[in-house]
Amino acid sequence: MLHIQNVVKNYQDLEAVKGVDLEIPEGELFGFLGPNGAGKTTTIKMIVGLLKPTSGTVSIGGFDIGSQSSEAKSILGYIPDRPFIYEKLTGREYLAFIADLYNMDAADVAERVQKYLDFFDLTEAGDKLIEGYSHGMKQKLIISGALLHDPKLVVVDEPIVGLDPKGARQVKQLFRDLCQKGTCIFMSTHSLGIAQAMCDRIGIIQKGEVIALGTLDDLRRQASKEHEHLEDIFLELTGDTHLEQLSGMMATSS
């Protein structure tokens, strides 16, 4: 579903992404992890068409995001970490606006909008202005808008930020249900516990290069020690040995 082939992104003298190759099939929930400044956001922006690669290609469902942008974006849903939202609209109006952008069948829009308002307990708030929503309510609305047109690929950056425990559980359930139906989800997060619990495979990027890729068991084998938790694997593979030692000391003391 998502094919990233030898993608490079340069900013003058800085090579932010250095030949990334990834292939994510239908129905997989893929975790994309890395330290700050590793190249995660740059890679995501190239996947969704906000940045043009210096070289290499990104295709979604067989459509090149550069040369076949409309076709690729029609099957793409994007949930950024800092979304922009029109706060002078009601929640229902916002979702109807998103539906118009994707030229959705008018006969389906009301039903789909109501489906997500119900799922996220936003039915009562749906006819109120978004400016009165909490951060968590806005996040649920953004997620609803990204999924409204049944995308084949969902790219999501920090999906759980700002959500209460119930909202986080709803999103986790929703993502797993989507994957079971064949949707591909590409998720970037700093929450390693969430990545460990949710992801089928994980890629770790550092200094613009993918340094580890595979299931949690695969990553354990790539590490020099048999770690139980993804956090310890991540810290070892990215070279944060001081933090790894501190993590071990805290675990021992508790």
N, C-alpha and C positions, 0 to 999 in steps of 0.2 A: 504493500500500500504506500509506504513512504520509502523512497530510495534516495540516499544522499551519496553522491559519487565524487570523491576526491575534491571536496569543497575547501576552497581557500578564501580568506578575507584579509586584505591588507589595508591598513590605515597609514599612509605615508611610509614611515620606516618600521611600523609595528605590524607584525604578522599575527593577527588576533586568532585566526583559525587556520590550522596547518594540515590540509589534506584529510579532512574527516570523511570516513566511509561508514555508512550505516544503512541497514535494510530492516525495516520494521513491517512485519506481515499483518494481515487483517486479524483482528481479535486479540492483539497483544497489547498489554499495558506496559509500556517501556519507560523506565526511569532514567533521567539524564542528570547526572550529579557532577559537581565540581566545586572547588573553592571559589571564592570571589575573584573575579577577573580571569577565570579560566577559559572563557569563550562560550559559556552557555547561552547568554542572552544574544550574542552575535549570531550564533548558530540558529537559535529559534527565530530571530528576525529574518534570516535568509530562508528558512523553511516556509514562513508565512508570507514572504514576498515584500517585507518592509525594507530589506537590504538586498542588494545585488551582489552575488559572489564575485570575487576577483577572478576566480576560475572554478571549474567544476559545475555540477548540475544538481538540482533538487527536483524530484518529480513526485507527484501525489496521484495515486491511481492511474499512473501512466501519463499524466499531464505534466509538462515542464512548467514550473512555477514562473519562469522568466518569459518564455515564448508562448505559453498557453495559460496565461494568468487567470483569465475568467473561468476557464474550465476547471483549473486546479482549485481556485478559491470557492467554487460552487459546492465542492465536497469537503471543504475545510471549515472547522470551527476553531476559533482562537480565544483563549482566556488568558489575557496578560496579567502580570502581577500588579500593574498600576493602570487599571482601565479608566477610560473616559466615559462618562455617562451623562445623558441630558436630564438634569435634575428638575427641569420645569415640566417634564412629562410625568404622567402617572406610570406605574409599573406596567399596566396593561397597554398603554399607548406606546411605551418604549418597545415592548415585545412585538407589537403590531408594526412598528417602524422597522425593526430588524427583519421581520417577515417580508416587508415590501422590498428591502434591499436584495433579498434572495429570490424575488419574484415568485414567492410561494403561492400556491393555489388558495384563493380567498376562502373557498369552502372549508379548507383544512385549518386555517389560521386560528380561528376562535377556539376550536377544540384543542389544538396543540398548546396555545397560550394558557388555557385553563388547566391543562394537564400539568404544566410546570408550576403554575401558581398553587395548585393543590398539593403537589408533591413537596414543595418547599414551605408550605404553610403560609403562603403569601396572598391567599384569596381575598382576605379582608383588606389588606394593604394594596391590592392591585389597582384600586381606583383612587389611591391617594398619591400626591406628588412625591417623587423620588427624593426630593430634598429633605423630606422628613424621615427617610429610612435610616436605620442604623447601618454601620459598615457591613455587618454580616448579612443584612437584608439586601444591600446593594450587590454584594458578592454573589448571593444566590440568584439575583436577577441577571447579572452578567453571565453566569453559567447557563441559565435558562436560555438567554439570547443566543449563546454560542451553539446550543444543541437544538434549537428550534427547527432547523431545516434538515435534521437527521444527517449530519456530516459523516463521511466515511473515515475521516481523520480528525482528531481533536488534539490540538497543541495547547498545553496548559502550563502556566508558570505560577507556582505556589498556590495550589487550589484551595488549601485549607486555611490560609491566613485570614484572620478576622472572624472565623466561624466558631460558634459555641460547639460543645461536644455533640449535641444532637445534629446540628448542621453539618459538622465534619463527617458524622456517621452517614448522613443522607448522601453526601457527595461520594463517599467511598462505595456505598451500595450502588449508586447510580452508575459510577464508572465501571464497576464489575459487571453490572447488568448490560451495559453498552458493549463491553468487550465480548460477552457471551453471545451477543447478537452479531458480532463481526466487526464492530467499530475498532479502529486502531487509536490508541491514546498514547501520546508522547508527552510525558510529564517531567518537568523540572522542579525540584524542591530541595530545600536545605534540611527538611525534616527527614532524617535518615530512618527513623522508626516507621514513618508512613511509607517510605520507599520499600523498606524491608517487608512490611506487611502486605503491600498492594501489588508490587511490580513482578511481572513474569521474568523480565530480564532487565539488566541495569548496565548503562554505559557510564564510565567515569572519564571526564575530560579534565586535563590539566595543561596549562600553558598552550592552549589551542590544539592539543592532540588527545585523541581517545587512548587512554593508557590501560584501560581494563574494560572488558565487555563479556556479558554472559549472565547466567542465572546466579543466584546467591551462592550455590555450591561451586559454580565455576570461579567466582570471585574469591571464594575461600581457598581454592587450589592455587590461584594466582598470587595470593599472599604467602609470605614465608611461614606464617603460623596459622594454625587452625582456629580462627576466631569464630565465636558464636554470633556476634552482632555485626551488622553492617557498619556501624559507626567505627568499630575497631579496624575493620578491613579498609574502610575509606581512609582513615588516618594513616594507616601503614602505607597504602598504595600511593597516597599523595605526598608521603614524606613528612607528615606532621608527627614525628616521633615523640617530640616533647609532650604534645597534647595526648598522644596515645598512652604514654607512661602515666600522665596525670589522670586520664580516664581510668586506667587500671588501678591506680592507687585509691581513687575515690570509690571504685567498685569494691575493693578489698576492705576499706574502712567501713563501708555500709553493711 
